[in-house]
Amino acid sequence: MNVKDFLESLSRKIPGRIRPDNPRISVVVPLHNEAETLPELYSLIKDTLEPREDPWEMVLIDDGSTDDTLEILKMLHERDPRVVVVQLRRNYGQTPALMAGFDHARGEIIVAMDGDLQHDPREIPNFLAKIEEGYDLVSGWRTSRSDALLTRKVPSRVANWLMARISGIELHDFGTTFKAYRREILQDLHLYGELHRFVPALSAWHGARMVEIPIRDLGRNRGSSHYGISRTFRVMFDLVTVGFLLRYMTRPLHFFGKIFLACCSLSGIIGLFLAYRKFFAGVHLFQEHGPLSLLAAALMLAGVQFLAIGLLGEILVRIYFESQDKRIYAVRKLYRKEP
């Protein structure tokens, strides 16, 4: 069905269900110029969730689209009250769009997926089943990808391998958006950059129980991908950020202190050598070892700077947690006998 026929069918359709006051399931989908795939996407999600007894909603985010995406979304909302439309002021990117969807989702279980039909909505029940088993986060694993080898597959495999080593989480596919979450897992997360792909690692910091399930990568048979090789570099920078946050979020001085010790130790060794040459060999340091003397001074100065950065980081961490009444731990459940 093309877009025109779909819009005409919606104009004749009368919604058959009342909007749920408390949806249990929220499907969050960020969209950017997805007018061609949106009709089929809506139909597949609706047909998949309608047989279930649990009330549900679709949270569809228009991330600054310039085609007919917003018009279709408005009509979907008018004809089906279970569709929630979040229109962003401009194109912010996938991570802010997802964060907007998470903030406006009301379900106990939140399923996130792409809007280009590379993810099959008919697999949503598989994610929900794992959530029902007691997991906090269910991540999709694209066992076979349809992307280009050099520009997408190879960088993705390298990033996944590095993320697994840094986080200690044995997931095969950190990058896919197709995931299901318990609501409480997302409440303590603040995403920016390209950090949506690192939610499993960030959630593990809060003690989330997670599992990975295989999904099919249907490929993009309409439109064009919004991502290229340039995104790989942004992901790598975010990888460094996540690695630092996971290991040194509450103790930055431990990271910068190691660099301080390394710089000062090396500077001290060079200094001892220069002192020996000066007092026992009688050489003129700047004539014989000028560059080495400058290196020793530069290392000492760099070490002091790294120590200062670490101390400032410790202060900022305390301001961050104390001023916002944030805790450095997450409680899964409280067992207490009331008097």
N, C-alpha and C positions, 0 to 999 in steps of 0.2 A: 504494500500500500504506500503510495507516495504521500508527500506532505499535504498536498491539496485535498486529496480524498480523505486523509485522516482528519483534517480540520472540519470537513463537511460532515463526517460521521460523528464527530464530537458535538457539533451544533445540533444534531438530532437526538443525541443521547440524553437520557434522564438518569441521574445517579440512583442506584438501587439501594444504597446503604447510607446510614446516618454516620456522620463524622464521629469517630471514637473520642471520648473525652480524655481517656488515659491509654494511649496506644502502648502496647508492650514491645512492639518491634518498630524500629525506625530504619528505613533504607536511605542512606545519604549518598547523593550522586552529584559531584561537581560537573558543570557543563560549560563548555566554551565553543560556540559555533557548532552545535551538535543537532541542528534542525533536521538533518537527514536521518539520523539514527534515533532521535528522541521518540517518535511514534512507536517504533518497534520496542524500544527499551521500556517505555511505559506499559505497553501491552504485556510484555513478558514478565515484568515485576508484578503487575496486577494479577495475571493469570496464575502466577506461582504462589502468591500470598492469599488470594481470596479463599481457597479451600480450607485454610487454617482457621481454627477457632480464635486464635489470639488476635486482638485488634492491632492494626498496623497503620503506618503512615509512610509516605514518600517525602523526603526533604530534598528538593531539587534546587541546586544553587546555580544561578546564572552569573558566571564569572566574566562579565563585560562582553557578552556576545554581540556581534555585529550583524548576524543573520536573523532568521525568524525564530530563533530559539526562545526568546522572551515571550513572543506572541503565542507560541504553542504552550508555553508554561502557564500563561495567564488563562488560556482557555481550559487547560487541564484542571487548573485550580477551580475554575467556575463550575465545571461539570462533575468533578470528583473532589469532594471536600477533604479526602484523605491526602491530597497532594498539597504540600506546603512549599511555597516558592520563596526563595531568598535571593533577592536581586542585589548584587554588589554594585558599587558606584563605578568601578572600572575593572579591568582585567588584572587581578592581583596574583594569580598563579594557583597551582593546585593545593599547596599547603594552606594558605589563608582561606581558600574556598572550602576545603574540608573542615577547617576549624570553625568557620561560620556555620556549616551544617551541623557539626557536633554541638555547638552552642544552642542551636534552635531545635534540635531533636529532643523529643520528650519520652522516647521509649526506654525501657529497661535494658533492651538489647539493641545495639546499633550496628548495622551492617553498612560498610562503605564499599563502593565500587566505582569503576570508571563509567563514563557515559558514552563511550564509542563502540560498545558492543564487543569489545575484546573479552569482556567477562560475561559469562552466561548466567543471567538471573535465575535460571532453573536450578542452579547449584546452591542457592541460598539455603534451602532446607538442610543441606549437609553441614553448613556452618552452625545453624541453629541447633542441630542435634548435638554437636560437640559442646556448645554452650550449656545445653541441658545436662550434659555429663559432668559438669562442674568446672569447666575451664573458664578463665577470665578473658582470654584472647585466642581467637582462632585465625590463623594466617593461611592464605592460599599459597600454593606452591605450583608455579607453572613448570610442569615437568618437561614440556616441549614448547619452545617459544618460536613465534613466527617472525621475530625481528631480524634485522640485518646483523650479520655475524660480527663485523668489525666495529660498527658504530654503536651497537646496543648489546649484543650477547656477551662479547668478550669483556667490555667495561663492567657489565652487570655481574658477571661471575667473579671478577676481581674484587668488586665492591662487596659482594655477598661474603666472599671468603674473608676479607679484612674485617667486616662487621662481626662475623661469627667469632673471629679470634679476639677482637677487642672486647666484645660484650660477654663472651663465654656462652652464648646461646646458639645451639646447634640448629639453626634454621637454614634452609636452602635458598629461600627467596625473601629477602627483606623488602624488595622494591615494589611488590605488587600492592595496589590499593585495596584489593579484594580481601577484606578482613571483617571479622565480627568481634564486638567488644561488649563486655558488661559496662553499663553506664559509669559505675564508680571508677573504672580504670581511666576513663578519659577526663574525669573532673579535675585531676591534679596535673594534667598535661597542658603545657603552653607551647604550641608549635609555631615555628617560623622557618625561614629559609626553605630547605627541602627536607625538613625533619619528619614529614609524615611517613617516610619510608623507614624511619628508625623508631617508630612507636614501640615495636616489640622490645627493643633494647632499653628504651626509656621506661617502659612498663615493668620490665624485669627489675629495675632499680627499686620499684615499689612492691616487689614480691608477687607479681601477677603470674598465674599459672596459664601456660600457653601450649598450644599444639598446632601442628602444621598438617594441612590436608591437600592432596593433589587437586588441581583445577585444570580445566582446558583453556588454552589460549586460542581464541577463535580467530585472532587476527583482525585487522581493520579492512573491511571490504568496501567501505564508503568513506569519502573525505580523506584527509591527510593527517599524519601525526603532528602534534604540536611540539614535539620534543626532538632535539638533535644532539650532536656530539657535544655541543657547548654545555649542556646540562650535566654531563659527566664530571666536568671540573667543579661545578657547584656542589655536586654530591660528594666529591672527594673532600672539599673543604668542610662540609657539614660532618663528614665522617670523623675528621680531626676534632671538631667541636664535641660530637657525641662521645668520642673516646675520652676526652678530658672530663666531660660532665659525669660520665659513669664512674670514673676512677677517683677524681679529685674535686667533685662538686663541693663537698663539705670540708676539704683540707687542701686548698690550693698551695699552701706553703710546702707541702710534701713534694709537689711537682717542681715548683720553682726552686725549692731548697736543694734538690738533687743537682740542678744545673749550677746553682751557686757553689756547691761543694766541688763539683767537677772543675769549674773555671778557676776557683781559688786554689785547688790542689795543683792543677797544672801550672798556674802562675807561681805558686810557691816552689815547685820543683825547678822551674826556670830560674827563679830568684836565687835559689841555693847554688845552682850552677854558676850564675853570674857572680855571686859573692865569692865563690871559690876562685874564679878566674881573676877577680879584682884583687883579693887580698893575698892569694898564694902565688899567682902567676904574674901579678903586677901589670895586667893589660889595661888599656884604656877602653872602657866598655863601649862607648858610643862609636869608637873607631873600629873596634874588632867585632862587637856584637850589637850594633845599633838596632837592626830590625828585631832581634830577639828581645832586647830590652823593651822596645815598644810593644811587642806582643805580650810580654809579662804584665805590663801596665794595663794594656787593653783588657786582658783576661780578668785581672783583679777588678777593674772598673765594671766590666760586664757582670761579674759575679755579684757585686754589691747591688747593681741595678736589679738583677733577678731576685735577690733577697728582698729588696724593697717592693717589687711587684707582688711577691708571695705574701708579704705582710699586708699590703693593701687589699689583696684578694681575700685574706682571712677577715679583714674588717668588713669588706663588702658582703661576704657570705653571712656574717652575723647580722648586718643591717637588713639583708634580704629576708632572712628567716624571722627575725624578731619584730621588724616593723610591720610585716604583713601577717604576723601570727602563724607562720608556716612551720611545719614540723619536718624533721629530717627522717621521719619514719612514716609508715602507713599501716594502720590497723585493719586486719581483715574482719575480725569479729571480736566482740567483747563478751566474755563469760563472767557474770557477776551475780551473786545471790543477793537479792534485795532484802533488807531487814524486815 
